[in-house]
Amino acid sequence: MKANVVFYAAANVLALTGLLFTPAASGAGKSDTYPDKPIQLVVGYGAGGGTDMCFRALAQGAAEKLGQSIVVENKPGAGSSLSISYIARQKPDGYTLAALSTGAVLNQFLVKNISYDVRKDLTPIAMMAQYQVGVLVRADSPYHNIADLIAAAKKKSMTYSTAGVGTPQHLAMEKLGATTGGQWIHTPYKSGIEASTGLVRGDVDFMTQTAEWAPYVRDKRLRLLAVFTNKRIDEFNQAPTMQEAGFDIVAPSIFGLVGPKGMDPAIVSKLDDAFHHAMSTTAFKNCANQFGLMIDYRNASDFARHIDNTAVQWGPAAAELMK
């Protein structure tokens, strides 16, 4: 488990040192004095991936706005569901928050006896971006487009990596397999960076992953075949969308901030304002560009609707695909 403290204002330098910090025990949150102690922000993926790095950038910007330090702690595992199970059990005082991704929303339809319901046990605070999911092979691969890959997978089973079971990229790839007859075996990793390096090493045949792969495409170690988005990615516009390639599949996408159920609306508003401010910082914009995030701000109510729509549209289909 790795924790870093992101300090505000002049203490920003300390945020880069990897200083360990143990937050004080949570107490009752009062909106007029909030925050009067450090805030814990839990990220459900390993350190170094796009979700981790971009939430660290957001935490730094939000800490500056709030005038209080934010502790970013990694709790990876189960497609980020472990972190959401943790957050759902905490006090709703605004001092324990979590990054919410699509995998944690959909895993409740995939995992028996999961300990939370995202629509009942969490307080949506704000959504900041959407992930851009691509299908990639090594640069020396014989597959130059998605049709090549599918044709080969119909003849011989392949392996592919993602950042975890139940993630949008996992479900999108399984749906593509069910649609086309492609045969592939899923190899989950704890983060997008690990999934990417696994492909670079040749541990798997291909990868379906959010855009932690961007640096590897830029330096020509990986080749992007297609994207599960509703439009091409500007920087990598040589790769068609799945819809353009003849497959009507768009991966669901959530990149946002939540807390436990029952948070004070005034505290939610303060956090929304602080993280919305953080979205305008150079650090976050650079991180979003580096990892291929599409910036998409939604306030608490709009974010709640997006979570609900994702669960309704993809939940039953996800459960059916994973039988």
C-alpha positions, -999 to 999 in steps of 0.1 A, spaced: 0 0 0 14 34 -9 4 67 4 15 102 -6 6 135 9 -4 164 -14 1 197 4 -13 231 -6 5 263 -15 41 266 -5 42 230 7 37 216 -28 73 206 -30 68 181 -2 41 164 -23 68 153 -47 90 136 -21 68 105 -14 64 116 23 43 91 42 14 104 63 -12 88 85 -44 108 86 -62 115 118 -92 95 128 -124 108 111 -147 129 131 -180 147 125 -177 170 95 -190 206 99 -195 225 68 -186 259 83 -151 248 94 -145 221 68 -118 210 61 -99 214 94 -77 183 90 -62 163 62 -85 145 37 -79 109 26 -84 102 -12 -84 65 -21 -75 54 -56 -84 18 -65 -55 12 -89 -18 8 -85 6 38 -85 19 52 -118 -12 46 -139 -34 73 -154 -61 72 -127 -35 74 -100 -14 102 -115 -43 124 -126 -60 121 -93 -27 131 -76 -27 162 -99 -63 169 -90 -56 164 -53 -28 190 -54 -50 216 -71 -79 209 -47 -57 211 -17 -45 245 -28 -82 257 -31 -92 242 2 -62 252 22 -58 217 36 -36 187 27 -50 157 8 -36 122 13 -37 100 -18 -36 63 -10 -36 34 -34 -59 4 -26 -57 -16 -58 -76 -47 -66 -108 -62 -81 -111 -36 -108 -111 -8 -81 -140 -24 -62 -118 -29 -30 -114 9 -27 -152 15 -31 -160 -12 -6 -137 6 18 -151 40 11 -187 29 16 -179 19 52 -164 52 62 -180 81 80 -197 106 56 -178 136 71 -159 145 39 -126 134 52 -125 101 33 -131 102 -5 -125 79 -34 -118 79 -71 -147 62 -89 -142 44 -122 -165 24 -144 -151 -9 -132 -164 -3 -97 -198 6 -110 -202 -26 -131 -185 -50 -107 -216 -51 -86 -233 -69 -115 -203 -93 -119 -191 -102 -84 -213 -122 -60 -218 -108 -26 -201 -75 -34 -204 -52 -4 -217 -20 -20 -243 -6 -44 -229 25 -61 -263 41 -65 -272 36 -28 -240 36 -8 -221 66 -22 -223 103 -25 -214 115 -60 -193 147 -58 -181 155 -93 -170 139 -126 -139 152 -142 -132 131 -173 -138 101 -194 -114 73 -202 -105 66 -239 -102 29 -244 -81 14 -272 -70 -20 -286 -33 -23 -290 -6 -47 -301 32 -45 -300 48 -25 -328 63 -57 -343 30 -75 -343 17 -88 -377 -17 -73 -369 -21 -38 -385 -59 -33 -379 -87 -47 -358 -100 -69 -386 -66 -86 -388 -66 -93 -350 -102 -106 -351 -95 -129 -380 -65 -144 -363 -84 -148 -330 -111 -168 -348 -84 -194 -358 -64 -195 -326 -72 -182 -291 -52 -152 -279 -45 -135 -246 -50 -99 -237 -44 -76 -208 -65 -49 -190 -63 -32 -156 -88 -56 -140 -118 -78 -141 -151 -59 -148 -134 -28 -161 -150 -12 -191 -122 -23 -214 -126 -59 -202 -164 -58 -209 -161 -41 -242 -136 -67 -254 -157 -96 -242 -187 -80 -260 -166 -78 -292 -156 -114 -289 -193 -125 -285 -202 -103 -315 -174 -115 -338 -165 -150 -327 -130 -139 -317 -114 -161 -291 -93 -145 -264 -84 -151 -227 -84 -122 -203 -52 -115 -182 -60 -88 -156 -33 -66 -141 -36 -42 -112 -31 -10 -132 -30 3 -168 7 8 -166 13 -28 -156 -11 -40 -184 9 -19 -209 43 -31 -198 30 -66 -199 22 -62 -235 55 -44 -242 73 -75 -227 53 -98 -248 35 -115 -219 1 -112 -238 -9 -109 -275 -27 -76 -272 -42 -52 -248 -75 -34 -243 -70 -5 -220 -76 31 -211 -50 55 -225 -21 47 -201 -8 33 -234 -3 67 -249 34 71 -241 41 37 -256 23 46 -289 42 79 -290 76 61 -288 64 34 -313 66 5 -289 29 -2 -293 5 1 -322 -31 14 -317 -56 -6 -338 -89 9 -328 -107 28 -301 -139 20 -281 -149 57 -281 -177 75 -300 -151 96 -319 -114 92 -328 -88 105 -304 -73 137 -318 -36 128 -312 -40 92 -325 -66 98 -352 -51 72 -375 -70 46 -354 -107 42 -363 -135 39 -338 -150 4 -334 -182 19 -350 -162 29 -380 -147 -6 -381 -182 -21 -382 -188 -29 -346 -213 -8 -327 -196 -9 -293 -186 22 -271 -170 14 -238 -187 30 -207 -166 56 -190 -165 72 -155 -136 92 -139 -150 110 -108 -149 116 -71 -173 101 -45 -177 99 -8 -197 77 16 -235 79 15 -250 108 36 -225 136 31 -235 172 40 -245 189 7 -225 220 18 -193 199 21 -201 182 -13 -204 217 -28 -170 228 -13 -153 197 -27 -170 201 -61 -157 237 -63 -122 227 -52 -119 198 -77 -134 218 -105 -108 244 -98 -81 217 -99 -93 207 -134 -80 241 -147 -45 235 -134 -16 229 -157 -7 197 -138 -40 181 -144 -43 192 -180 -8 178 -187 -17 146 -170 -50 142 -189 -31 148 -222 -3 124 -212 -27 96 -204 -54 104 -230 -82 114 -207 -110 134 -223 -119 162 -199 -157 161 -191 -169 180 -160 -202 171 -144 -215 184 -111 -229 161 -84 -264 158 -97 -253 152 -133 -226 128 -122 -253 108 -102 -274 105 -134 -243 94 -154 -236 67 -128 -272 55 -129 -273 55 -167 -241 35 -168 -254 9 -144 -288 6 -162 -273 4 -197 -243 -19 -190 -251 -37 -158 -274 -64 -171 -254 -68 -203 -222 -72 -182 -238 -98 -160 -249 -117 -191 -215 -115 -208 -197 -128 -177 -219 -160 -172 
